Each structure stands twice: as structure tokens, then as C-alpha cells.
Amino acid sequence: MTSTPASLADLYIPEGVGRTALFIAWQRHAESIRPDALFRDPLADWVTGTLAEHPVMAHCTQMVREVLGEKPRYPDYFTVRTRFFDDRIMAALHDGVHQIVTLAGGLDGRPFRLACPPDARWFEIDLPDMCRFKQSITHLAGLRAACRWQPVAADLTGDWPATLAAAGFDPALPTVWLIEGLFMYLTDAQGDALLTTVRRAAAPGSLLLIEHLQASMLGEPGRWARERVESQGARWLSARDDLERWLAGHGWVAEVHAGDDPAIGLGRSVGPVPAAWLAAATPVRVDVSSGPAARSVR
Ligand SMILES: C[S@@+](CC[C@H](N)C(=O)[O-])C[C@H]1O[C@@H](n2cnc3c(N)ncnc32)[C@H](O)[C@@H]1O
């Protein structure tokens, strides 16, 4: 995929579900500028600072101001979620895992802000419009990834493993797989298919990091947030409360936390919406020495 330098006036800002990535970037910017920030995100700062007054951003801008207003609707959820994954990615890098694949990278600034080893490879899969947009804005913002960053344009409901392989993904290497802010935009069947494909592609020693919505978000408690998502042209299509069992059924042993679990909150408190799960999982392996039915954690 070639990089497409653009001037600000030429930027095509992705529509539909792509707009949800702008909203998340804005949430990360709000954290980034706090004196006690739990992370700083130059990409989110650039996106928000530069595009806030762009005409196509007007709706997002107004929505974020509402969400972050005097009585914030989502206190600290996106901060806690971001740090939950940051800390686990950094631990894996420290343990020698040097390949990361983000499924639906959106405007995630991690490859540009985390202290990755320069030889680590970071693949970010997203829809073609989003990949082009991110390449353009990182170019315009003058941001350089700390490691070898590779956007991969693919639809995650299609044959993305072939595109990832063509981009240089090494299936023999232990890999961090990050799926944040995506499952709710897939149907249950698409989510199942994605997990099956990831498990097949995950070498021993890999780590899976995922977020999913709690089932209540598809009912009345989630209505306000759902309406905001739909006003951006996107739609929540799934949510579930059986994450540990779901992941086990797909060959992963998971540590699962509710988004508002104080154990992962780093002193911040999370509001009731959006109610979500955060999970970190390692592959299950069949222990052949103990017979075909035995399973143990890799
Ligand atoms: C809420 S954003 C999350 C982005 C990023 N993971 C983060 O947390 O900042 C959702 C992202 O999912 C991407 N997406 C949605 N459906 C997709 C699909 N079928 N294939 C690839 N990307 C998809 C959108 O383009 C968007 O960038």
C-alpha cells in the first residue's frame, strides 16, 4: 500500500463506522491533555486540534462536547480501556514478542507513542479509506512510528489473512492481537469467524487482547450511547456477557474484567455507560502427553 501525502484540504475523512474512530481519538486527546494523564497521544492531539473545526467534523465535535461536558457521560472508560491494553502490550514487548496485529486500528496512536523496539513489526488492519486517511494524517502531522508500522487495507469480514500475509506478517512468530472497539460493529457470526481466524493464525506464545460490549448495551441502558453511534452512521450489532466461555470455545484462556472493575482502574472510576468487558487471553493447547482430552495453558 502506498502512502498518499495530502494537504488538509484534500483529506477524505472516512464515513460510517470510520467516524467512530474520530470519536475515540477525541476521547484519547481529552486524556492526553490532563495534567495527570495516564498516557499522552500525539496522534489524537493532532487529529482533534486540526480537524475539530473541519465541516465534516461538526457533528462529531458537538457530540464529543456533549459527552465530555460538565457532567461527562463516559467518565474515564476510554482511558482505562486504553491503559489496560497499553500495559499488556508493553509487557509482551518486554517479554520478547515483536509482532503486533491490530484488527481495526482506526486512529489508534499506539505505534506512534509506545516505546516499541525499533525492529518490532506493527500491522494495523482497517478498511481502505481509514488506512489512507491515517497514512495521510500521520504524514501531515510529521509523526513517525517507533517501530516498523504497516497499515493493511482489508475488510475483517473477508479474506484478510491473505492480505496480512502479503504485507509481511510472519505466522511463526508469537504475536499480540489487539481487537479494541470492533466486535460491537460485527454480527455474532462475524465475531465468531474473526476469532476462529485469529486463533488459527496465532503462533504459540501469542496474546489476544479484546474489548466487547456488555449485553445490556443493546437494551434500554445503552440507548443513549447507541443513538450517538447511529448518528455517526454506524450501528452496534452484537454484545455478550459470556466472554470467558466464548473465548474458551475459541481456544483461549482469558482473564476478563468489567470495564468498571476498580482492579484495572488505576484510581479512575468508570461510568455505567458504555458497559464493556476487557480481556487478555493466551492460547489453550492440547497436552498430548496426558491424552487427547487434556488441555493446558500455553
Ligand atoms: C471505534 S473505531 C476503533 C478504532 C481503534 N481500534 C481504537 O480503539 O482507537 C472502529 C474501527 O473499526 C473499523 N472497522 C469497522 N468494520 C471493519 C471491517 N469490517 N473491517 C476493517 N475495519 C473495520 C473502522 O473503520 C474503525 O476504524
The ligand as an SDF file (V2000), in Angstrom:
LIG
                    3D

 27 29  0  0  0  0  0  0  0  0999 V2000
  -14.4210    2.5550   17.1910 C   0  0  0  0  0  0  0  0  0  0  0  0
  -13.1880    2.5230   15.9480 S   0  0  0  0  0  0  0  0  0  0  0  0
  -11.8870    1.7570   16.9170 C   0  0  0  0  0  0  0  0  0  0  0  0
  -10.5190    2.0410   16.3760 C   0  0  0  0  0  0  0  0  0  0  0  0
   -9.3480    1.6150   17.2620 C   0  0  0  0  0  0  0  0  0  0  0  0
   -9.3390    0.2000   17.4890 N   0  0  0  0  0  0  0  0  0  0  0  0
   -9.3440    2.3780   18.5510 C   0  0  0  0  0  0  0  0  0  0  0  0
   -9.6800    1.8120   19.5950 O   0  0  0  0  0  0  0  0  0  0  0  0
   -8.9990    3.5520   18.5180 O   0  0  0  0  0  0  0  0  0  0  0  0
  -13.7740    1.2220   14.8880 C   0  0  0  0  0  0  0  0  0  0  0  0
  -12.8630    0.9200   13.7220 C   0  0  0  0  0  0  0  0  0  0  0  0
  -13.2880   -0.3120   13.1470 O   0  0  0  0  0  0  0  0  0  0  0  0
  -13.0570   -0.2420   11.7550 C   0  0  0  0  0  0  0  0  0  0  0  0
  -13.8780   -1.2800   11.1030 N   0  0  0  0  0  0  0  0  0  0  0  0
  -15.2080   -1.4760   11.2500 C   0  0  0  0  0  0  0  0  0  0  0  0
  -15.6080   -2.5190   10.4970 N   0  0  0  0  0  0  0  0  0  0  0  0
  -14.4980   -3.0160    9.8830 C   0  0  0  0  0  0  0  0  0  0  0  0
  -14.2720   -4.0880    8.9840 C   0  0  0  0  0  0  0  0  0  0  0  0
  -15.2660   -4.8710    8.5610 N   0  0  0  0  0  0  0  0  0  0  0  0
  -13.0170   -4.3020    8.5470 N   0  0  0  0  0  0  0  0  0  0  0  0
  -11.9910   -3.5000    8.9600 C   0  0  0  0  0  0  0  0  0  0  0  0
  -12.1460   -2.4730    9.8260 N   0  0  0  0  0  0  0  0  0  0  0  0
  -13.3880   -2.2280   10.2790 C   0  0  0  0  0  0  0  0  0  0  0  0
  -13.4820    1.1850   11.4150 C   0  0  0  0  0  0  0  0  0  0  0  0
  -13.0100    1.6050   10.1580 O   0  0  0  0  0  0  0  0  0  0  0  0
  -12.8940    1.9510   12.5950 C   0  0  0  0  0  0  0  0  0  0  0  0
  -11.5920    2.3990   12.3210 O   0  0  0  0  0  0  0  0  0  0  0  0
  1  2  1  0
  2  3  1  0
  2 10  1  0
  3  4  1  0
  4  5  1  0
  5  6  1  0
  5  7  1  0
  7  8  2  0
  7  9  1  0
 10 11  1  0
 11 12  1  0
 11 26  1  0
 12 13  1  0
 13 14  1  0
 13 24  1  0
 14 15  1  0
 14 23  1  0
 15 16  2  0
 16 17  1  0
 17 18  1  0
 17 23  2  0
 18 19  1  0
 18 20  2  0
 20 21  1  0
 21 22  2  0
 22 23  1  0
 24 25  1  0
 24 26  1  0
 26 27  1  0
M  CHG  2   2   1   9  -1
M  END
$$$$
